[in-house]
Amino acid sequence: MTALQLPNIAPSGHTVVGVDTHKHIHVAALVDTTAGLQSTLSVTADCDGFEKLLAWARSFGRILAFGVEGTGLYGASLTSFIRRHDTLVIEVSRPNRRLRRLNGKSDTLDAENAARAVLSRMATAIPKVTDGTAEMVRQLKMAYDTAVKARTVAMVTLKAMHGSCTRRCTG
């Protein structure tokens, strides 16, 4: 018995990019609206990586939208970058764990699923804007909280060192 051979479907040139975000790298999958998955790419989670990702996506035709997982955390900078380049960003929720276990788990699959969620209109949320005054205050608070934690760690370390030095010197 032979497998059913489907005819090759020409790409339409209209694409959706799904992105699975991580701390150091982002994995993207580009899906054409008629021909399906066209390509995948991994980039660093920095400005150079974002530029590479956008150029790669544009090389396939017109980008309808980016579907990004984690727009408020690891994908926040990417989301802001894409928006500055006049491209729609849709926030994609992580797929439920049961489905991920059944279908397998990989960053490439997650990226493809993000693109397909946008195409099927299962994902429609527009991420919060993170470029305004509220974001600036949030970042200042985060810097302040980090500084307070670092100061606390330094004080605890100094006290511990002083205590061990005192015991050695008097013992």
RACOR-V245739 format. One line per field, one symbol per residue. ss: DSSP state (~ for helix, > for strand, _ for the rest). phi: phi as a letter, one per 30 degrees, with the letter a starting at -180 (. if undefined). A space follows every 50 residues. Layout:
ss = ???
phi = ???
This chain:
ss = _____________>>>>>>>>___>>>>>>>>___>>>>>>>>>__~~~~ ~~~~~~~~___>>>>>>>>______~~~~~~~~~____>>>>____~~~~ ~~~___~~~~~~~~~~~~~_____>_______~~~~~~~~~~~~~~~~~~ ~~~~~~~~~~~~~~~~~~~~_
phi = .cddcdddcdddicbbccbccbdcbbccbccddccidcabacbddbeddd dddddddddckdddacccdidcbdcdddedddddchbdccdcdddddddd ddcjbaddddddddddddedidcbdcdddcccddddddddddddeddddd dddddddddddddddddddcd
